[in-house]
């Protein structure tokens, strides 16, 4: 299984991009990651992470369960 490591900074950046997009700014809502030298969290292949709104992603199915402690408050 491939892993993508996202820091708090990465996650907040994606959330900010969604907020900017909702406000009408032009943003691609993506982060491109590749790190071949990190000793603990290597990602040898380039990965593109794309932020999409819940309404767009879950338009054809219901979202899966989330632990109550992790449920978003938005």
mmJSON file of the N, C-alpha and C atoms, coordinates in Angstrom:
{"data_MODEL":{"atom_site":{
"group_PDB":["ATOM","ATOM","ATOM","ATOM","ATOM","ATOM","ATOM","ATOM","ATOM","ATOM","ATOM","ATOM","ATOM","ATOM","ATOM","ATOM","ATOM","ATOM","ATOM","ATOM","ATOM","ATOM","ATOM","ATOM","ATOM","ATOM","ATOM","ATOM","ATOM","ATOM","ATOM","ATOM","ATOM","ATOM","ATOM","ATOM","ATOM","ATOM","ATOM","ATOM","ATOM","ATOM","ATOM","ATOM","ATOM","ATOM","ATOM","ATOM","ATOM","ATOM","ATOM","ATOM","ATOM","ATOM","ATOM","ATOM","ATOM","ATOM","ATOM","ATOM","ATOM","ATOM","ATOM","ATOM","ATOM","ATOM","ATOM","ATOM","ATOM","ATOM","ATOM","ATOM","ATOM","ATOM","ATOM","ATOM","ATOM","ATOM","ATOM","ATOM","ATOM","ATOM","ATOM","ATOM","ATOM","ATOM","ATOM","ATOM","ATOM","ATOM","ATOM","ATOM","ATOM","ATOM","ATOM","ATOM","ATOM","ATOM","ATOM","ATOM","ATOM","ATOM","ATOM","ATOM","ATOM","ATOM","ATOM","ATOM","ATOM","ATOM","ATOM","ATOM","ATOM","ATOM","ATOM","ATOM","ATOM","ATOM","ATOM","ATOM","ATOM","ATOM","ATOM","ATOM","ATOM","ATOM","ATOM","ATOM","ATOM","ATOM","ATOM","ATOM","ATOM","ATOM","ATOM","ATOM","ATOM","ATOM","ATOM","ATOM","ATOM","ATOM","ATOM","ATOM","ATOM","ATOM","ATOM","ATOM","ATOM","ATOM","ATOM","ATOM","ATOM","ATOM","ATOM","ATOM","ATOM","ATOM","ATOM","ATOM","ATOM","ATOM","ATOM","ATOM","ATOM","ATOM","ATOM","ATOM","ATOM","ATOM","ATOM","ATOM","ATOM","ATOM","ATOM","ATOM","ATOM","ATOM","ATOM","ATOM","ATOM","ATOM","ATOM","ATOM","ATOM","ATOM","ATOM","ATOM","ATOM","ATOM","ATOM","ATOM","ATOM","ATOM","ATOM","ATOM","ATOM","ATOM","ATOM","ATOM","ATOM","ATOM","ATOM","ATOM","ATOM","ATOM","ATOM","ATOM","ATOM","ATOM","ATOM","ATOM","ATOM","ATOM","ATOM","ATOM","ATOM","ATOM","ATOM","ATOM","ATOM","ATOM"],
"id":[1,2,3,4,5,6,7,8,9,10,11,12,13,14,15,16,17,18,19,20,21,22,23,24,25,26,27,28,29,30,31,32,33,34,35,36,37,38,39,40,41,42,43,44,45,46,47,48,49,50,51,52,53,54,55,56,57,58,59,60,61,62,63,64,65,66,67,68,69,70,71,72,73,74,75,76,77,78,79,80,81,82,83,84,85,86,87,88,89,90,91,92,93,94,95,96,97,98,99,100,101,102,103,104,105,106,107,108,109,110,111,112,113,114,115,116,117,118,119,120,121,122,123,124,125,126,127,128,129,130,131,132,133,134,135,136,137,138,139,140,141,142,143,144,145,146,147,148,149,150,151,152,153,154,155,156,157,158,159,160,161,162,163,164,165,166,167,168,169,170,171,172,173,174,175,176,177,178,179,180,181,182,183,184,185,186,187,188,189,190,191,192,193,194,195,196,197,198,199,200,201,202,203,204,205,206,207,208,209,210,211,212,213,214,215,216,217,218,219,220,221,222],
"type_symbol":["N","C","C","N","C","C","N","C","C","N","C","C","N","C","C","N","C","C","N","C","C","N","C","C","N","C","C","N","C","C","N","C","C","N","C","C","N","C","C","N","C","C","N","C","C","N","C","C","N","C","C","N","C","C","N","C","C","N","C","C","N","C","C","N","C","C","N","C","C","N","C","C","N","C","C","N","C","C","N","C","C","N","C","C","N","C","C","N","C","C","N","C","C","N","C","C","N","C","C","N","C","C","N","C","C","N","C","C","N","C","C","N","C","C","N","C","C","N","C","C","N","C","C","N","C","C","N","C","C","N","C","C","N","C","C","N","C","C","N","C","C","N","C","C","N","C","C","N","C","C","N","C","C","N","C","C","N","C","C","N","C","C","N","C","C","N","C","C","N","C","C","N","C","C","N","C","C","N","C","C","N","C","C","N","C","C","N","C","C","N","C","C","N","C","C","N","C","C","N","C","C","N","C","C","N","C","C","N","C","C","N","C","C","N","C","C","N","C","C","N","C","C"],
"label_atom_id":["N","CA","C","N","CA","C","N","CA","C","N","CA","C","N","CA","C","N","CA","C","N","CA","C","N","CA","C","N","CA","C","N","CA","C","N","CA","C","N","CA","C","N","CA","C","N","CA","C","N","CA","C","N","CA","C","N","CA","C","N","CA","C","N","CA","C","N","CA","C","N","CA","C","N","CA","C","N","CA","C","N","CA","C","N","CA","C","N","CA","C","N","CA","C","N","CA","C","N","CA","C","N","CA","C","N","CA","C","N","CA","C","N","CA","C","N","CA","C","N","CA","C","N","CA","C","N","CA","C","N","CA","C","N","CA","C","N","CA","C","N","CA","C","N","CA","C","N","CA","C","N","CA","C","N","CA","C","N","CA","C","N","CA","C","N","CA","C","N","CA","C","N","CA","C","N","CA","C","N","CA","C","N","CA","C","N","CA","C","N","CA","C","N","CA","C","N","CA","C","N","CA","C","N","CA","C","N","CA","C","N","CA","C","N","CA","C","N","CA","C","N","CA","C","N","CA","C","N","CA","C","N","CA","C","N","CA","C","N","CA","C","N","CA","C","N","CA","C","N","CA","C","N","CA","C","N","CA","C"],
"label_alt_id":[null,null,null,null,null,null,null,null,null,null,null,null,null,null,null,null,null,null,null,null,null,null,null,null,null,null,null,null,null,null,null,null,null,null,null,null,null,null,null,null,null,null,null,null,null,null,null,null,null,null,null,null,null,null,null,null,null,null,null,null,null,null,null,null,null,null,null,null,null,null,null,null,null,null,null,null,null,null,null,null,null,null,null,null,null,null,null,null,null,null,null,null,null,null,null,null,null,null,null,null,null,null,null,null,null,null,null,null,null,null,null,null,null,null,null,null,null,null,null,null,null,null,null,null,null,null,null,null,null,null,null,null,null,null,null,null,null,null,null,null,null,null,null,null,null,null,null,null,null,null,null,null,null,null,null,null,null,null,null,null,null,null,null,null,null,null,null,null,null,null,null,null,null,null,null,null,null,null,null,null,null,null,null,null,null,null,null,null,null,null,null,null,null,null,null,null,null,null,null,null,null,null,null,null,null,null,null,null,null,null,null,null,null,null,null,null,null,null,null,null,null,null],
"label_comp_id":["UNK","UNK","UNK","UNK","UNK","UNK","UNK","UNK","UNK","UNK","UNK","UNK","UNK","UNK","UNK","UNK","UNK","UNK","UNK","UNK","UNK","UNK","UNK","UNK","UNK","UNK","UNK","UNK","UNK","UNK","UNK","UNK","UNK","UNK","UNK","UNK","UNK","UNK","UNK","UNK","UNK","UNK","UNK","UNK","UNK","UNK","UNK","UNK","UNK","UNK","UNK","UNK","UNK","UNK","UNK","UNK","UNK","UNK","UNK","UNK","UNK","UNK","UNK","UNK","UNK","UNK","UNK","UNK","UNK","UNK","UNK","UNK","UNK","UNK","UNK","UNK","UNK","UNK","UNK","UNK","UNK","UNK","UNK","UNK","UNK","UNK","UNK","UNK","UNK","UNK","UNK","UNK","UNK","UNK","UNK","UNK","UNK","UNK","UNK","UNK","UNK","UNK","UNK","UNK","UNK","UNK","UNK","UNK","UNK","UNK","UNK","UNK","UNK","UNK","UNK","UNK","UNK","UNK","UNK","UNK","UNK","UNK","UNK","UNK","UNK","UNK","UNK","UNK","UNK","UNK","UNK","UNK","UNK","UNK","UNK","UNK","UNK","UNK","UNK","UNK","UNK","UNK","UNK","UNK","UNK","UNK","UNK","UNK","UNK","UNK","UNK","UNK","UNK","UNK","UNK","UNK","UNK","UNK","UNK","UNK","UNK","UNK","UNK","UNK","UNK","UNK","UNK","UNK","UNK","UNK","UNK","UNK","UNK","UNK","UNK","UNK","UNK","UNK","UNK","UNK","UNK","UNK","UNK","UNK","UNK","UNK","UNK","UNK","UNK","UNK","UNK","UNK","UNK","UNK","UNK","UNK","UNK","UNK","UNK","UNK","UNK","UNK","UNK","UNK","UNK","UNK","UNK","UNK","UNK","UNK","UNK","UNK","UNK","UNK","UNK","UNK","UNK","UNK","UNK","UNK","UNK","UNK"],
"label_asym_id":["A","A","A","A","A","A","A","A","A","A","A","A","A","A","A","A","A","A","A","A","A","A","A","A","A","A","A","A","A","A","A","A","A","A","A","A","A","A","A","A","A","A","A","A","A","A","A","A","A","A","A","A","A","A","A","A","A","A","A","A","A","A","A","A","A","A","A","A","A","A","A","A","A","A","A","A","A","A","A","A","A","A","A","A","A","A","A","A","A","A","A","A","A","A","A","A","A","A","A","A","A","A","A","A","A","A","A","A","A","A","A","A","A","A","A","A","A","A","A","A","A","A","A","A","A","A","A","A","A","A","A","A","A","A","A","A","A","A","A","A","A","A","A","A","A","A","A","A","A","A","A","A","A","A","A","A","A","A","A","A","A","A","A","A","A","A","A","A","A","A","A","A","A","A","A","A","A","A","A","A","A","A","A","A","A","A","A","A","A","A","A","A","A","A","A","A","A","A","A","A","A","A","A","A","A","A","A","A","A","A","A","A","A","A","A","A","A","A","A","A","A","A"],
"label_entity_id":["1","1","1","1","1","1","1","1","1","1","1","1","1","1","1","1","1","1","1","1","1","1","1","1","1","1","1","1","1","1","1","1","1","1","1","1","1","1","1","1","1","1","1","1","1","1","1","1","1","1","1","1","1","1","1","1","1","1","1","1","1","1","1","1","1","1","1","1","1","1","1","1","1","1","1","1","1","1","1","1","1","1","1","1","1","1","1","1","1","1","1","1","1","1","1","1","1","1","1","1","1","1","1","1","1","1","1","1","1","1","1","1","1","1","1","1","1","1","1","1","1","1","1","1","1","1","1","1","1","1","1","1","1","1","1","1","1","1","1","1","1","1","1","1","1","1","1","1","1","1","1","1","1","1","1","1","1","1","1","1","1","1","1","1","1","1","1","1","1","1","1","1","1","1","1","1","1","1","1","1","1","1","1","1","1","1","1","1","1","1","1","1","1","1","1","1","1","1","1","1","1","1","1","1","1","1","1","1","1","1","1","1","1","1","1","1","1","1","1","1","1","1"],
"label_seq_id":[1,1,1,2,2,2,3,3,3,4,4,4,5,5,5,6,6,6,7,7,7,8,8,8,9,9,9,10,10,10,11,11,11,12,12,12,13,13,13,14,14,14,15,15,15,16,16,16,17,17,17,18,18,18,19,19,19,20,20,20,21,21,21,22,22,22,23,23,23,24,24,24,25,25,25,26,26,26,27,27,27,28,28,28,29,29,29,30,30,30,31,31,31,32,32,32,33,33,33,34,34,34,35,35,35,36,36,36,37,37,37,38,38,38,39,39,39,40,40,40,41,41,41,42,42,42,43,43,43,44,44,44,45,45,45,46,46,46,47,47,47,48,48,48,49,49,49,50,50,50,51,51,51,52,52,52,53,53,53,54,54,54,55,55,55,56,56,56,57,57,57,58,58,58,59,59,59,60,60,60,61,61,61,62,62,62,63,63,63,64,64,64,65,65,65,66,66,66,67,67,67,68,68,68,69,69,69,70,70,70,71,71,71,72,72,72,73,73,73,74,74,74],
"pdbx_PDB_ins_code":[null,null,null,null,null,null,null,null,null,null,null,null,null,null,null,null,null,null,null,null,null,null,null,null,null,null,null,null,null,null,null,null,null,null,null,null,null,null,null,null,null,null,null,null,null,null,null,null,null,null,null,null,null,null,null,null,null,null,null,null,null,null,null,null,null,null,null,null,null,null,null,null,null,null,null,null,null,null,null,null,null,null,null,null,null,null,null,null,null,null,null,null,null,null,null,null,null,null,null,null,null,null,null,null,null,null,null,null,null,null,null,null,null,null,null,null,null,null,null,null,null,null,null,null,null,null,null,null,null,null,null,null,null,null,null,null,null,null,null,null,null,null,null,null,null,null,null,null,null,null,null,null,null,null,null,null,null,null,null,null,null,null,null,null,null,null,null,null,null,null,null,null,null,null,null,null,null,null,null,null,null,null,null,null,null,null,null,null,null,null,null,null,null,null,null,null,null,null,null,null,null,null,null,null,null,null,null,null,null,null,null,null,null,null,null,null,null,null,null,null,null,null],
"Cartn_x":[0.838,0.0,0.891,0.586,1.328,0.823,1.717,1.351,1.684,0.816,1.051,1.086,2.158,2.306,1.967,0.969,0.575,0.781,1.454,1.661,0.437,0.397,-0.654,-0.646,0.566,0.71,0.063,0.3,-0.311,-1.838,-2.347,-3.794,-4.441,-3.826,-4.359,-4.298,-3.245,-3.137,-4.285,-4.599,-5.709,-7.036,-7.239,-8.468,-8.556,-7.436,-7.407,-7.736,-7.203,-7.491,-8.98,-9.636,-11.076,-11.828,-11.413,-12.054,-11.871,-10.657,-10.389,-11.229,-11.344,-12.149,-13.608,-14.118,-15.508,-15.732,-14.686,-14.782,-14.629,-14.399,-14.301,-12.888,-11.884,-10.5,-10.212,-9.269,-8.841,-7.761,-8.012,-7.041,-7.226,-6.143,-6.238,-6.526,-6.439,-6.718,-5.869,-4.604,-3.74,-2.44,-1.87,-0.518,0.198,1.375,2.18,3.314,3.459,4.47,5.397,6.66,7.654,8.856,9.282,10.424,11.176,12.3,13.073,14.152,14.334,15.443,15.008,13.728,13.304,13.525,14.225,14.554,13.359,12.332,11.207,9.943,9.741,8.513,8.815,9.484,9.811,8.579,8.543,7.515,8.242,8.693,9.538,8.824,7.515,6.767,6.054,5.921,5.187,3.713,3.134,1.72,1.059,-0.126,-0.916,-2.128,-2.303,-3.432,-4.368,-5.616,-6.582,-7.689,-7.93,-9.005,-10.301,-11.365,-12.685,-13.705,-14.74,-15.791,-16.566,-17.075,-17.864,-19.034,-19.715,-20.89,-20.545,-19.341,-18.923,-18.524,-17.827,-17.31,-18.422,-19.329,-20.368,-21.709,-21.679,-22.941,-23.656,-22.94,-23.566,-23.584,-22.992,-23.017,-22.861,-23.248,-23.103,-21.649,-21.148,-19.8,-19.778,-18.606,-18.448,-18.423,-18.428,-18.449,-17.134,-17.234,-16.082,-16.227,-15.136,-15.182,-15.712,-16.607,-17.198,-16.157,-15.039,-14.001,-13.345,-13.456,-12.835,-13.843,-15.101,-16.136,-15.873,-15.834,-15.62,-16.74,-16.387,-17.365,-17.923,-17.521,-18.034,-19.485],
"Cartn_y":[-1.172,0.0,1.246,2.175,3.422,4.352,5.154,6.109,7.517,8.429,9.853,10.486,11.168,11.811,13.287,13.732,15.134,15.711,16.829,17.512,18.372,18.869,19.811,21.0,21.463,22.574,22.228,21.001,20.566,20.559,20.0,19.898,21.276,22.168,23.516,24.271,24.019,24.639,24.194,22.91,22.417,23.016,23.099,23.71,25.178,25.878,27.275,27.41,26.497,26.541,26.358,25.479,25.296,26.569,27.212,28.455,29.546,29.645,30.635,30.361,29.081,28.715,29.097,28.825,29.162,30.671,31.438,32.897,33.466,32.6,33.04,33.194,32.93,32.988,31.808,31.99,30.911,30.121,28.857,27.977,26.572,25.854,24.48,23.496,23.942,23.086,21.814,21.941,20.767,21.006,19.927,19.901,18.767,19.02,17.991,17.65,16.377,15.945,14.918,15.045,14.033,14.279,13.269,13.401,12.078,12.065,10.822,10.721,11.764,11.754,11.751,11.956,12.001,10.635,10.588,9.285,8.552,9.284,8.645,8.58,9.573,9.663,9.824,8.856,8.998,8.793,9.538,9.363,9.395,8.229,8.198,8.559,8.424,8.766,10.093,10.847,12.103,11.808,12.505,12.355,13.711,13.742,14.965,14.766,15.664,15.618,16.746,16.418,17.399,17.563,18.802,19.094,19.308,18.643,18.835,18.997,19.749,19.955,18.656,18.492,17.313,17.124,18.235,18.157,17.581,17.883,17.353,15.882,15.526,14.167,13.167,13.595,12.682,12.922,13.323,13.59,12.317,11.184,9.934,8.854,9.163,8.187,8.916,8.246,8.812,8.625,9.552,9.367,8.222,7.622,6.544,7.07,6.155,6.564,7.22,8.134,8.796,8.65,8.358,8.258,9.578,9.535,10.762,11.797,11.367,12.313,13.027,12.445,13.028,13.699,13.717,14.291,15.783,16.212,17.645,18.494,19.693,20.572,21.624,21.551,22.53,22.352],
"Cartn_z":[0.0,0.0,0.0,-0.877,-0.93,0.161,0.683,1.726,1.281,1.643,1.431,2.816,3.119,4.416,4.273,5.018,5.003,6.397,6.454,7.729,8.046,9.25,9.631,8.658,8.309,7.361,6.02,5.524,4.258,4.361,5.44,5.601,5.722,6.49,6.624,5.299,4.523,3.207,2.311,2.318,1.502,1.95,3.266,3.759,3.348,3.431,3.025,1.532,0.722,-0.715,-0.978,-0.223,-0.393,-0.005,1.079,1.509,0.455,-0.1,-1.139,-2.374,-2.735,-3.902,-3.676,-2.486,-2.164,-2.198,-1.91,-1.931,-3.342,-4.319,-5.699,-6.224,-5.391,-5.861,-6.786,-7.68,-8.559,-7.825,-7.614,-6.962,-7.508,-7.664,-8.153,-7.032,-5.782,-4.629,-4.643,-5.007,-5.043,-4.298,-3.836,-3.288,-4.008,-4.512,-5.153,-4.205,-3.869,-2.905,-3.553,-3.243,-3.598,-2.711,-1.999,-1.1,-1.095,-1.767,-1.863,-0.801,0.005,0.968,2.426,2.712,4.116,4.756,5.887,6.485,7.091,7.512,8.19,7.324,6.466,5.674,4.189,3.584,2.162,1.28,0.205,-0.819,-2.155,-2.623,-3.814,-5.102,-5.127,-6.333,-6.116,-7.182,-7.069,-6.833,-5.869,-5.542,-5.657,-6.222,-6.274,-5.388,-4.429,-3.51,-3.911,-4.171,-4.653,-3.606,-3.202,-2.257,-3.025,-2.588,-3.195,-2.057,-2.33,-1.337,-1.113,0.112,0.453,-0.506,-0.83,-1.697,-3.071,-3.546,-4.845,-4.747,-3.675,-3.543,-3.19,-2.317,-1.838,-2.529,-3.791,-4.476,-4.902,-4.955,-5.391,-4.317,-3.169,-2.069,-0.751,0.317,1.654,2.126,2.93,3.476,4.482,4.66,5.619,7.039,8.002,9.407,9.82,10.76,11.359,12.866,13.561,15.015,15.577,16.548,17.093,17.529,18.046,18.48,17.298,16.113,14.921,13.992,14.366,13.514,13.305,12.026,11.774,12.383,12.786,13.424,12.482,11.199,10.227,9.966],
"occupancy":[1.0,1.0,1.0,1.0,1.0,1.0,1.0,1.0,1.0,1.0,1.0,1.0,1.0,1.0,1.0,1.0,1.0,1.0,1.0,1.0,1.0,1.0,1.0,1.0,1.0,1.0,1.0,1.0,1.0,1.0,1.0,1.0,1.0,1.0,1.0,1.0,1.0,1.0,1.0,1.0,1.0,1.0,1.0,1.0,1.0,1.0,1.0,1.0,1.0,1.0,1.0,1.0,1.0,1.0,1.0,1.0,1.0,1.0,1.0,1.0,1.0,1.0,1.0,1.0,1.0,1.0,1.0,1.0,1.0,1.0,1.0,1.0,1.0,1.0,1.0,1.0,1.0,1.0,1.0,1.0,1.0,1.0,1.0,1.0,1.0,1.0,1.0,1.0,1.0,1.0,1.0,1.0,1.0,1.0,1.0,1.0,1.0,1.0,1.0,1.0,1.0,1.0,1.0,1.0,1.0,1.0,1.0,1.0,1.0,1.0,1.0,1.0,1.0,1.0,1.0,1.0,1.0,1.0,1.0,1.0,1.0,1.0,1.0,1.0,1.0,1.0,1.0,1.0,1.0,1.0,1.0,1.0,1.0,1.0,1.0,1.0,1.0,1.0,1.0,1.0,1.0,1.0,1.0,1.0,1.0,1.0,1.0,1.0,1.0,1.0,1.0,1.0,1.0,1.0,1.0,1.0,1.0,1.0,1.0,1.0,1.0,1.0,1.0,1.0,1.0,1.0,1.0,1.0,1.0,1.0,1.0,1.0,1.0,1.0,1.0,1.0,1.0,1.0,1.0,1.0,1.0,1.0,1.0,1.0,1.0,1.0,1.0,1.0,1.0,1.0,1.0,1.0,1.0,1.0,1.0,1.0,1.0,1.0,1.0,1.0,1.0,1.0,1.0,1.0,1.0,1.0,1.0,1.0,1.0,1.0,1.0,1.0,1.0,1.0,1.0,1.0,1.0,1.0,1.0,1.0,1.0,1.0],
"B_iso_or_equiv":[0.0,0.0,0.0,0.0,0.0,0.0,0.0,0.0,0.0,0.0,0.0,0.0,0.0,0.0,0.0,0.0,0.0,0.0,0.0,0.0,0.0,0.0,0.0,0.0,0.0,0.0,0.0,0.0,0.0,0.0,0.0,0.0,0.0,0.0,0.0,0.0,0.0,0.0,0.0,0.0,0.0,0.0,0.0,0.0,0.0,0.0,0.0,0.0,0.0,0.0,0.0,0.0,0.0,0.0,0.0,0.0,0.0,0.0,0.0,0.0,0.0,0.0,0.0,0.0,0.0,0.0,0.0,0.0,0.0,0.0,0.0,0.0,0.0,0.0,0.0,0.0,0.0,0.0,0.0,0.0,0.0,0.0,0.0,0.0,0.0,0.0,0.0,0.0,0.0,0.0,0.0,0.0,0.0,0.0,0.0,0.0,0.0,0.0,0.0,0.0,0.0,0.0,0.0,0.0,0.0,0.0,0.0,0.0,0.0,0.0,0.0,0.0,0.0,0.0,0.0,0.0,0.0,0.0,0.0,0.0,0.0,0.0,0.0,0.0,0.0,0.0,0.0,0.0,0.0,0.0,0.0,0.0,0.0,0.0,0.0,0.0,0.0,0.0,0.0,0.0,0.0,0.0,0.0,0.0,0.0,0.0,0.0,0.0,0.0,0.0,0.0,0.0,0.0,0.0,0.0,0.0,0.0,0.0,0.0,0.0,0.0,0.0,0.0,0.0,0.0,0.0,0.0,0.0,0.0,0.0,0.0,0.0,0.0,0.0,0.0,0.0,0.0,0.0,0.0,0.0,0.0,0.0,0.0,0.0,0.0,0.0,0.0,0.0,0.0,0.0,0.0,0.0,0.0,0.0,0.0,0.0,0.0,0.0,0.0,0.0,0.0,0.0,0.0,0.0,0.0,0.0,0.0,0.0,0.0,0.0,0.0,0.0,0.0,0.0,0.0,0.0,0.0,0.0,0.0,0.0,0.0,0.0],
"pdbx_formal_charge":[null,null,null,null,null,null,null,null,null,null,null,null,null,null,null,null,null,null,null,null,null,null,null,null,null,null,null,null,null,null,null,null,null,null,null,null,null,null,null,null,null,null,null,null,null,null,null,null,null,null,null,null,null,null,null,null,null,null,null,null,null,null,null,null,null,null,null,null,null,null,null,null,null,null,null,null,null,null,null,null,null,null,null,null,null,null,null,null,null,null,null,null,null,null,null,null,null,null,null,null,null,null,null,null,null,null,null,null,null,null,null,null,null,null,null,null,null,null,null,null,null,null,null,null,null,null,null,null,null,null,null,null,null,null,null,null,null,null,null,null,null,null,null,null,null,null,null,null,null,null,null,null,null,null,null,null,null,null,null,null,null,null,null,null,null,null,null,null,null,null,null,null,null,null,null,null,null,null,null,null,null,null,null,null,null,null,null,null,null,null,null,null,null,null,null,null,null,null,null,null,null,null,null,null,null,null,null,null,null,null,null,null,null,null,null,null,null,null,null,null,null,null],
"auth_seq_id":[1,1,1,2,2,2,3,3,3,4,4,4,5,5,5,6,6,6,7,7,7,8,8,8,9,9,9,10,10,10,11,11,11,12,12,12,13,13,13,14,14,14,15,15,15,16,16,16,17,17,17,18,18,18,19,19,19,20,20,20,21,21,21,22,22,22,23,23,23,24,24,24,25,25,25,26,26,26,27,27,27,28,28,28,29,29,29,30,30,30,31,31,31,32,32,32,33,33,33,34,34,34,35,35,35,36,36,36,37,37,37,38,38,38,39,39,39,40,40,40,41,41,41,42,42,42,43,43,43,44,44,44,45,45,45,46,46,46,47,47,47,48,48,48,49,49,49,50,50,50,51,51,51,52,52,52,53,53,53,54,54,54,55,55,55,56,56,56,57,57,57,58,58,58,59,59,59,60,60,60,61,61,61,62,62,62,63,63,63,64,64,64,65,65,65,66,66,66,67,67,67,68,68,68,69,69,69,70,70,70,71,71,71,72,72,72,73,73,73,74,74,74],
"auth_comp_id":["UNK","UNK","UNK","UNK","UNK","UNK","UNK","UNK","UNK","UNK","UNK","UNK","UNK","UNK","UNK","UNK","UNK","UNK","UNK","UNK","UNK","UNK","UNK","UNK","UNK","UNK","UNK","UNK","UNK","UNK","UNK","UNK","UNK","UNK","UNK","UNK","UNK","UNK","UNK","UNK","UNK","UNK","UNK","UNK","UNK","UNK","UNK","UNK","UNK","UNK","UNK","UNK","UNK","UNK","UNK","UNK","UNK","UNK","UNK","UNK","UNK","UNK","UNK","UNK","UNK","UNK","UNK","UNK","UNK","UNK","UNK","UNK","UNK","UNK","UNK","UNK","UNK","UNK","UNK","UNK","UNK","UNK","UNK","UNK","UNK","UNK","UNK","UNK","UNK","UNK","UNK","UNK","UNK","UNK","UNK","UNK","UNK","UNK","UNK","UNK","UNK","UNK","UNK","UNK","UNK","UNK","UNK","UNK","UNK","UNK","UNK","UNK","UNK","UNK","UNK","UNK","UNK","UNK","UNK","UNK","UNK","UNK","UNK","UNK","UNK","UNK","UNK","UNK","UNK","UNK","UNK","UNK","UNK","UNK","UNK","UNK","UNK","UNK","UNK","UNK","UNK","UNK","UNK","UNK","UNK","UNK","UNK","UNK","UNK","UNK","UNK","UNK","UNK","UNK","UNK","UNK","UNK","UNK","UNK","UNK","UNK","UNK","UNK","UNK","UNK","UNK","UNK","UNK","UNK","UNK","UNK","UNK","UNK","UNK","UNK","UNK","UNK","UNK","UNK","UNK","UNK","UNK","UNK","UNK","UNK","UNK","UNK","UNK","UNK","UNK","UNK","UNK","UNK","UNK","UNK","UNK","UNK","UNK","UNK","UNK","UNK","UNK","UNK","UNK","UNK","UNK","UNK","UNK","UNK","UNK","UNK","UNK","UNK","UNK","UNK","UNK","UNK","UNK","UNK","UNK","UNK","UNK"],
"auth_asym_id":["A","A","A","A","A","A","A","A","A","A","A","A","A","A","A","A","A","A","A","A","A","A","A","A","A","A","A","A","A","A","A","A","A","A","A","A","A","A","A","A","A","A","A","A","A","A","A","A","A","A","A","A","A","A","A","A","A","A","A","A","A","A","A","A","A","A","A","A","A","A","A","A","A","A","A","A","A","A","A","A","A","A","A","A","A","A","A","A","A","A","A","A","A","A","A","A","A","A","A","A","A","A","A","A","A","A","A","A","A","A","A","A","A","A","A","A","A","A","A","A","A","A","A","A","A","A","A","A","A","A","A","A","A","A","A","A","A","A","A","A","A","A","A","A","A","A","A","A","A","A","A","A","A","A","A","A","A","A","A","A","A","A","A","A","A","A","A","A","A","A","A","A","A","A","A","A","A","A","A","A","A","A","A","A","A","A","A","A","A","A","A","A","A","A","A","A","A","A","A","A","A","A","A","A","A","A","A","A","A","A","A","A","A","A","A","A","A","A","A","A","A","A"],
"auth_atom_id":["N","CA","C","N","CA","C","N","CA","C","N","CA","C","N","CA","C","N","CA","C","N","CA","C","N","CA","C","N","CA","C","N","CA","C","N","CA","C","N","CA","C","N","CA","C","N","CA","C","N","CA","C","N","CA","C","N","CA","C","N","CA","C","N","CA","C","N","CA","C","N","CA","C","N","CA","C","N","CA","C","N","CA","C","N","CA","C","N","CA","C","N","CA","C","N","CA","C","N","CA","C","N","CA","C","N","CA","C","N","CA","C","N","CA","C","N","CA","C","N","CA","C","N","CA","C","N","CA","C","N","CA","C","N","CA","C","N","CA","C","N","CA","C","N","CA","C","N","CA","C","N","CA","C","N","CA","C","N","CA","C","N","CA","C","N","CA","C","N","CA","C","N","CA","C","N","CA","C","N","CA","C","N","CA","C","N","CA","C","N","CA","C","N","CA","C","N","CA","C","N","CA","C","N","CA","C","N","CA","C","N","CA","C","N","CA","C","N","CA","C","N","CA","C","N","CA","C","N","CA","C","N","CA","C","N","CA","C","N","CA","C","N","CA","C","N","CA","C","N","CA","C","N","CA","C","N","CA","C"],
"pdbx_PDB_model_num":[1,1,1,1,1,1,1,1,1,1,1,1,1,1,1,1,1,1,1,1,1,1,1,1,1,1,1,1,1,1,1,1,1,1,1,1,1,1,1,1,1,1,1,1,1,1,1,1,1,1,1,1,1,1,1,1,1,1,1,1,1,1,1,1,1,1,1,1,1,1,1,1,1,1,1,1,1,1,1,1,1,1,1,1,1,1,1,1,1,1,1,1,1,1,1,1,1,1,1,1,1,1,1,1,1,1,1,1,1,1,1,1,1,1,1,1,1,1,1,1,1,1,1,1,1,1,1,1,1,1,1,1,1,1,1,1,1,1,1,1,1,1,1,1,1,1,1,1,1,1,1,1,1,1,1,1,1,1,1,1,1,1,1,1,1,1,1,1,1,1,1,1,1,1,1,1,1,1,1,1,1,1,1,1,1,1,1,1,1,1,1,1,1,1,1,1,1,1,1,1,1,1,1,1,1,1,1,1,1,1,1,1,1,1,1,1,1,1,1,1,1,1]
}}}
